[in-house]
């Protein structure tokens, strides 16, 4: 398998904000970090949301990488950093201040670190950091969450699965992000007919919500290996029965894509048993949340995986799928590669800047090829580094002819 982090979704024609890919340059990529930087010809505004825990650390590194990769491709960024999550709660009393949402909505793209922590776990729901994230997704109207899980050849031994099971895994989870049980109503607390306290949530999907995420998944599968597995629980849940009906109907628009269906419990098992059978997975909000985290561990570390959240218009939201890891916050132990790769997804999917994205992807590969590892992906024979040093090594590779040629 070629050593590549390509997400196989170039030139997707789908109803979301995937901007046109910039025309490929025919000039050889032999620019070094010390070389003169071309005068910026394209400008973008980026809202940075460092958040909590290790968020500020990984965002700081990713910002520097993004700036260098952009400058080498004639791109200039203006950054606006805003509070969100627990940091915003401490500063303003709410997890998503209006000023933060407004800044995000005005930007060309948003790069998020991580939110949450023990400090705010006992807060009421509307004052939890996670509520701010749900509000942000809703405010940006991003409904398609793309979560790739690729086992890189350099890290195959980091997977908890046997090498012959993990080697060659390259899948994409397309998760519906703004519907389902996380947002369905009615929801809340009450009492049942016996007078017992209860909590309840509603899993509900409308036709347009399923159809639009299905079309995106089919388009992505079409640009990958032409296989789409829709995951549901249609043997039990009415919402899943309706999900399967609509996905099947949309399949008629994509005769070149092979559609299969799988119950979520079986999908969870199959991801561990034989993950290479999957190409593209489409599923609802809660199942996608769980399965994409499971898939991440096949790769060796959740600290390696980026994600993109996109809508029909407006800026996309890009973030690592890992949490805020408060236990290691401020200790220079975090793996910044998931956030760096999220910056690459920002360039590719959010801005259509494929060359700059490829430069970052290749720099990550080059850094791993040179043996640098943070603690979560470390193995004997490699060099253990912290968050800052890993970022510095990626920076060295960003402008190198070695990385550009991978």
For each residue, the residues with C-beta under 8 A, 3 or more apart:
1: 153 167 168 170
2:
3: 152 153 154 365 369 406
4: 361 365 406
5: 148 150 152 341 344 361 364 365
6: 361
7: 146 148 172 345 348
8: 170 172 220 223 224 225
9: 12 18 146 172 219 220 223 224 349
10: 21 223 354
11: 21 223
12: 9 18 216 219 220 222 223
13: 219
14: 18 215 216 219 220
15: 212 215 216 312
16: 143 144 216 310 311 312
17: 310 311 312 313 314 315 316 350
18: 9 12 14 310 349 352
19: 349 350 351 352
20: 352
21: 10 11 348 352 353 354
22: 352 353 354 355
23:
24: 354 355
25: 73 355
26:
27:
28:
29: 359 401 404 405
30: 401 404
31: 35 72 399 401 404
32: 35 399 400 401
33: 68 395 396 398 399 400
34:
35: 31 32 399
36:
37: 71 72
38: 41 71 72 73 74
39: 74
40: 43 70 71 74 75 76
41: 38 74 75
42: 74 75 76 353
43: 40 75 76 77 78
44: 70 75 76 77 78 108 109 351
45: 77 78 79 80 106 107 108
46: 66 77 78 79 80 107 108 109 110 111 346
47: 79 80 81 82 100 103 104 106 107 109 110 111 315
48: 59 63 79 80 81 82 110 111
49: 55 59 81 82 83 84 85 100 104 110 111 112 113 136
50: 55 56 59 60 81 84 87 113
51: 55 56 59 84 85 86 87 112 113 114 115 116 129 324
52: 55 85 86 87 113 114 115 116 117 129 324 326 329
53: 114 116 117 323 324 325 326 329
54: 57 58 113 114 324 325 328 329 334 387
55: 49 50 51 52 58 59 85 112 113 114 115 324
56: 50 51 59 60 113
57: 54 60 61 113 329 330 332 334 336 387 388
58: 54 55 61 62 113 114 320 334 335 336 338 339 340 387
59: 48 49 50 51 55 56 62 63 111 112 113 339
60: 50 56 57 63 64 391
61: 57 58 64 65 336 339 340 387 388 390 391 394
62: 58 59 65 66 111 336 339 340 342 343 391
63: 48 59 60 66 67 79 111 343
64: 60 61 67 68 391 395
65: 61 62 68 69 340 343 360 363 391 394 395 398
66: 46 62 63 69 70 77 111 343 346 347 360
67: 63 64 70 71 77
68: 33 64 65 71 72 395 398 399
69: 65 66 72 73 75 343 347 356 357 359 360 363 398
70: 40 44 66 67 73 75 76 77 347 353 356
71: 37 38 40 67 68 74 75 76
72: 31 37 38 68 69 356 359 398 399
73: 25 38 69 70 353 355 356 359
74: 38 39 40 41 42 71
75: 40 41 42 43 44 69 70 71 353 356
76: 40 42 43 44 70 71
77: 43 44 45 46 66 67 70
78: 43 44 45 46
79: 45 46 47 48 63
80: 45 46 47 48 103 107
81: 47 48 49 50
82: 47 48 49 97 99 100 103 104
83: 49 87 88 91 92 97 100
84: 49 50 51 87 88 95 96 97 100 112 115 129 132 133 136
85: 49 51 52 55 88 89 95 114 115 116 129 130 132 133 324
86: 51 52 89 90 95 115 116 117 119 120 129 324
87: 50 51 52 83 84 90 91
88: 83 84 85 91 92 94 95 96 97 100 129 132
89: 85 86 92 93 94 95 120 123 127 129 132
90: 86 87
91: 83 87 88 97
92: 83 88 89 97
93: 89 127
94: 88 89 97 127 132
95: 84 85 86 88 89 115 127 128 129 130 131 132 133 135
96: 84 88 100 101 131 132 133 135 136 139
97: 82 83 84 88 91 92 94 100 101
98: 101 102
99: 82 102 103
100: 47 49 82 83 84 88 96 97 103 104 136
101: 96 97 98 104 105 135 136 139
102: 98 99 105 106
103: 47 80 82 99 100 106 107
104: 47 49 82 100 101 107 110 136 139 140 315 317
105: 101 102 139 140 314 315
106: 45 47 102 103
107: 45 46 47 80 103 104 110 315
108: 44 45 46 315 350 351
109: 44 46 47 315 316 317 318 346 350 351
110: 46 47 48 49 104 107 140 315 316 317 318
111: 46 47 48 49 59 62 63 66 318 319 339 342 343 346
112: 49 51 55 59 84 115 133 136 317 318 319
113: 49 50 51 52 54 55 56 57 58 59 319 320 324 339
114: 51 52 53 54 55 58 85 319 320 322 323 324 325
115: 51 52 55 84 85 86 95 112 129 130 132 133 324
116: 51 52 53 85 86 120 128 129 130 323 324 326
117: 52 53 86 120 121 129 324 326 329
118: 121 326
119: 86 326
120: 86 89 116 117 123 127 128 129
121: 117 118 128
122:
123: 89 120 127 128
124: 127 128
125: 128 131
126: 131
127: 89 93 94 95 120 123 124 131
128: 95 116 120 121 123 124 125 131 132
129: 51 52 84 85 86 88 89 95 115 116 117 120 132 133
130: 85 95 115 116 133 134
131: 95 96 125 126 127 128 134 135
132: 84 85 88 89 94 95 96 115 128 129 135 136
133: 84 85 95 96 112 115 129 130 136 137
134: 130 131 137 138 182 183
135: 95 96 101 131 132 138 139
136: 49 84 96 100 101 104 112 132 133 139 140 317
137: 133 134 140 142 177 178 309 317
138: 134 135 141 178 183
139: 96 101 104 105 135 136
140: 104 105 110 136 137 309 311 314 315 316 317
141: 138 178 311 312 313 314
142: 137 145 177 178 309 310 311 314 316 317
143: 16 176 177 178 179 209 212 213 310 311 312
144: 16 174 175 176 177 212 213 216 309 310 311
145: 142 173 174 175 176 177 288 292 307 308 309
146: 7 9 172 173 174 175 220 307 308 309 310 345 349
147: 172 173 174 175 288 292 295 296 305 307 321
148: 5 7 170 171 172 173 305 306 307
149: 169 170 171 172 173 292 295 296 298 299 305
150: 5 169 170 171 299
151: 155 156 159 166 167 168 169 170 298 299 300
152: 3 5 155 156 299 304 365 368
153: 1 3 156 167
154: 3 365 368 369
155: 151 152 158 159 299 300 301 304 368 377
156: 151 152 153 159 163 166 167 300
157: 163 300 379
158: 155 299 300 301 377 379
159: 151 155 156 163 165 166 297 298 299 300
160: 297 298 300
161: 165 166 272 275 298
162: 165 166
163: 156 157 159 166 167
164: 167
165: 159 161 162 273 274 275 276
166: 151 156 159 161 162 163 169 275 298 299 300
167: 1 151 153 156 163 164
168: 1 151 276
169: 149 150 151 166 275 276 298 299
170: 1 8 148 149 150 151 279
171: 148 149 150 275 278 279 280 281 295
172: 7 8 9 146 147 148 149 220 224 279 280 281
173: 145 146 147 148 149 281 283 288 291 292 295
174: 144 145 146 147 213 216 217 220 280 281 282 283 288
175: 144 145 146 147 282 283 284 285 287 288 289 292
176: 143 144 145 179 180 205 209 210 213 282 283 284 285 288
177: 137 142 143 144 145 285 288 309
178: 137 138 141 142 143 183 209 285
179: 143 176 182 183 184 204 205 206 209 284 285
180: 176 183 184 203 204 205 239 284 285 286
181: 184 201 202 203 285 286
182: 134 179 285 286
183: 134 138 178 179 180 285
184: 179 180 181 187 201 202 203 204
185: 202 204
186: 200 202
187: 184 200 201 202
188: 199 200
189: 197 198 199 200
190: 197 198 200
191: 195 196 197 198
192: 195 196 198
193:
194:
195: 191 192
196: 191 192
197: 189 190 191
198: 189 190 191 192
199: 188 189
200: 186 187 188 189 190
201: 181 184 187
202: 181 184 185 186 187
203: 180 181 184 237 239 284 286
204: 179 180 184 185 239
205: 176 179 180 209 210 239 242 243 284
206: 179 209 210
207: 210 211 246
208: 211 212
209: 143 176 178 179 205 206 212 213
210: 176 205 206 207 213 214 242 243 246 247
211: 207 208 214 215 246 249 250
212: 15 143 144 208 209 215 216 312
213: 143 144 174 176 209 210 216 217 282
214: 210 211 217 218 230 246 247 250 251 282
215: 14 15 211 212 218 219 250 253
216: 12 14 15 16 144 174 212 213 219 220 310
217: 174 213 214 220 221 228 230 280 282
218: 214 215 221 222 228 250 251 253 254 257
219: 9 12 13 14 215 216 222 223 254
220: 8 9 12 14 146 172 174 216 217 223 224 280
221: 217 218 224 225 226 227 228 254 257 279 280
222: 12 218 219 226 254 256 257
223: 8 9 10 11 12 219 220
224: 8 9 172 220 221 227 279 280
225: 8 221 279 280
226: 221 222 256 257 258 279
227: 221 224 257 258 260 278 279 280
228: 217 218 221 257 258 259 260 279 280 281 282
229: 259 260 261 262 267 278 279 280 281 282
230: 214 217 243 244 247 259 260 261 262 281 282 283
231: 261 262 263 264 267 281 282 283 287 291
232: 237 240 241 243 244 261 262 263 264 283 284 287
233: 236 237 240 263 264 265 287
234: 237 240 241 243 244 261 263
235: 263
236: 233 240
237: 203 232 233 234 240 241
238: 241 242
239: 180 203 204 205 242 243 284
240: 232 233 234 236 237 243 244 284
241: 232 234 237 238 244 245
242: 205 210 238 239 245 246
243: 205 210 230 232 234 239 240 246 247 284
244: 230 232 234 240 241 247 248 261
245: 241 242 248 249
246: 207 210 211 214 242 243 249 250
247: 210 214 230 243 244 250 251 259 261 282
248: 244 245 251 259 261
249: 211 245 246 252
250: 211 214 215 218 246 247 253 254
251: 214 218 247 248 254 257 259
252: 249 255
253: 215 218 250
254: 218 219 221 222 250 251 257 259
255: 252
256: 222 226
257: 218 221 222 226 227 228 251 254
258: 226 227 228
259: 228 229 230 247 248 251 254
260: 227 228 229 230
261: 229 230 231 232 234 244 247 248
262: 229 230 231 232 266 267 270
263: 231 232 233 234 235 266 267
264: 231 232 233 267 268 283 287 290 291
265: 233 268 269
266: 262 263 269 270
267: 229 231 262 263 264 270 271 281 283 287 291
268: 264 265 271 272 290 291 294
269: 265 266 272 273
270: 262 266 267 273 274 275 277 278
271: 267 268 275 278 291 294 295 298
272: 161 268 269 275 294 298
273: 165 269 270
274: 165 270 277
275: 161 165 166 169 171 270 271 272 278 295 298
276: 165 168 169
277: 270 274
278: 171 227 229 270 271 275 281
279: 170 171 172 221 224 225 226 227 228 229
280: 171 172 174 217 220 221 224 225 227 228 229
281: 171 172 173 174 228 229 230 231 267 278 288 291
282: 174 175 176 213 214 217 228 229 230 231 247
283: 173 174 175 176 230 231 232 264 267 287 288 291
284: 175 176 179 180 203 205 232 239 240 243 287 288
285: 175 176 177 178 179 180 181 182 183 288 289
286: 180 181 182 203 289 290
287: 175 231 232 233 264 267 283 284 290 291
288: 145 147 173 174 175 176 177 281 283 284 285 291 292
289: 175 285 286 292 293
290: 264 268 286 287 293 294
291: 173 231 264 267 268 271 281 283 287 288 294 295
292: 145 147 149 173 175 288 289 295 296 307 321
293: 289 290 296 297 302 321
294: 268 271 272 290 291 297 298
295: 147 149 171 173 271 275 291 292 298 299
296: 147 149 292 293 299 301 302 304 305 321
297: 159 160 293 294 300 301 302
298: 149 151 159 160 161 166 169 271 272 275 294 295
299: 149 150 151 152 155 158 159 166 169 295 296 304 305
300: 151 155 156 157 158 159 160 166 297 304 376 377
301: 155 158 296 297 304 335 376 377
302: 293 296 297 305 321 322 338 376
303: 320 322 334 335 337 338 374 376 377
304: 152 155 296 299 300 301 335 337 338 341 377
305: 147 148 149 296 299 302 320 321 322 338 341
306: 148 318 319 320 321 338 339 341 342 344 345
307: 145 146 147 148 292 318 319 320 321 342 345
308: 145 146 316 317 318 342 345 346 349 350
309: 137 140 142 144 145 146 177 316 317 318 319
310: 16 17 18 142 143 144 146 216 316 317 349 350
311: 16 17 140 141 142 143 144 314 316
312: 15 16 17 141 143 212
313: 17 141
314: 17 105 140 141 142 311
315: 17 47 104 105 107 108 109 110 140 350
316: 17 109 110 140 142 308 309 310 311 346 349 350
317: 104 109 110 112 136 137 140 142 308 309 310
318: 109 110 111 112 306 307 308 309 342 343 345 346 349 350
319: 111 112 113 114 306 307 309 339 342
320: 58 113 114 303 305 306 307 338 339 341 342
321: 147 292 293 296 302 305 306 307 338
322: 114 302 303 305 325 335 338
323: 53 114 116
324: 51 52 53 54 55 85 86 113 114 115 116 117 329
325: 53 54 114 322 328 329 334
326: 52 53 116 117 118 119 329
327:
328: 54 325 331 333 334
329: 52 53 54 57 117 324 325 326 334
330: 57
331: 328
332: 57 386 387 388
333: 328 374 375 386 387
334: 54 57 58 303 325 328 329 374 387
335: 58 301 303 304 322 338 374 375 376 377 387 390
336: 57 58 61 62 339 340 374 387 390 391 394
337: 303 304 340 341 364 374 390 394
338: 58 302 303 304 305 306 320 321 322 335 341 342
339: 58 59 61 62 111 113 306 319 320 336 342 343
340: 58 61 62 65 336 337 343 344 360 364 391 394
341: 5 304 305 306 320 337 338 344 345 360 361 364
342: 62 111 306 307 308 318 319 320 338 339 345 346
343: 62 63 65 66 69 111 318 339 340 346 347 360
344: 5 306 340 341 347 348 357 358 360 361 364
345: 7 146 306 307 308 318 341 342 348 349 350 357
346: 46 66 109 111 308 316 318 342 343 349 350 351
347: 66 69 70 343 344 350 351 353 354 356 357 360
348: 7 21 344 345 351 352 353 354 357
349: 9 18 19 146 308 310 316 318 345 346
350: 17 19 108 109 308 310 315 316 318 345 346 347
351: 19 44 108 109 346 347 348
352: 18 19 20 21 22 348
353: 21 22 42 70 73 75 347 348 356 357
354: 10 21 22 24 347 348 357 358
355: 22 24 25 73 358 359
356: 69 70 72 73 75 347 353 359 360
357: 69 344 345 347 348 353 354 360 361
358: 344 354 355 361 362
359: 29 69 72 73 355 356 362 363 398 399 403 404
360: 65 66 69 340 341 343 344 347 356 357 363 364 394 398
361: 4 5 6 341 344 357 358 364 365
362: 358 359 365 366 397 403 404 405 406
363: 65 69 359 360 366 367 394 395 397 398 400 403
364: 5 337 340 341 344 360 361 367 368 394 397
365: 3 4 5 152 154 361 362 368 369 403 406
366: 362 363 369 370 397 400 402 403 406
367: 363 364 370 372 390 393 394 396 397
368: 152 154 155 364 365 371 372 373
369: 3 154 365 366
370: 366 367 393 397
371: 368 381 382 383
372: 367 368 382 383 385 389 390 393
373: 368 377 378 379 382 383 384 385
374: 303 333 334 335 336 337 377 378 384 385 386 387 390
375: 333 335 378 384
376: 300 301 302 303 335
377: 155 158 300 301 303 304 335 373 374
378: 373 374 375 382 384
379: 157 158 373 382
380:
381: 371
382: 371 372 373 378 379
383: 371 372 373
384: 373 374 375 378
385: 372 373 374 389 390 393
386: 332 333 374 389 390
387: 54 57 58 61 332 333 334 335 336 374 390 391
388: 57 61 332 391 392
389: 372 385 386 392 393
390: 61 335 336 337 367 372 374 385 386 387 393 394
391: 60 61 62 64 65 336 340 387 388 394 395
392: 388 389 395 396
393: 367 370 372 385 389 390 396 397
394: 61 65 336 337 340 360 363 364 367 390 391 397 398
395: 33 64 65 68 363 391 392 398 399
396: 33 367 392 393 399 400
397: 362 363 364 366 367 370 393 394 400 402 403
398: 33 65 68 69 72 359 360 363 394 395 403
399: 31 32 33 35 68 72 359 395 396 403
400: 32 33 363 366 396 397 403 404
401: 29 30 31 32 404 405
402: 366 397 405 406
403: 359 362 363 365 366 397 398 399 400 406
404: 29 30 31 359 362 400 401
405: 29 362 401 402
406: 3 4 362 365 366 402 403
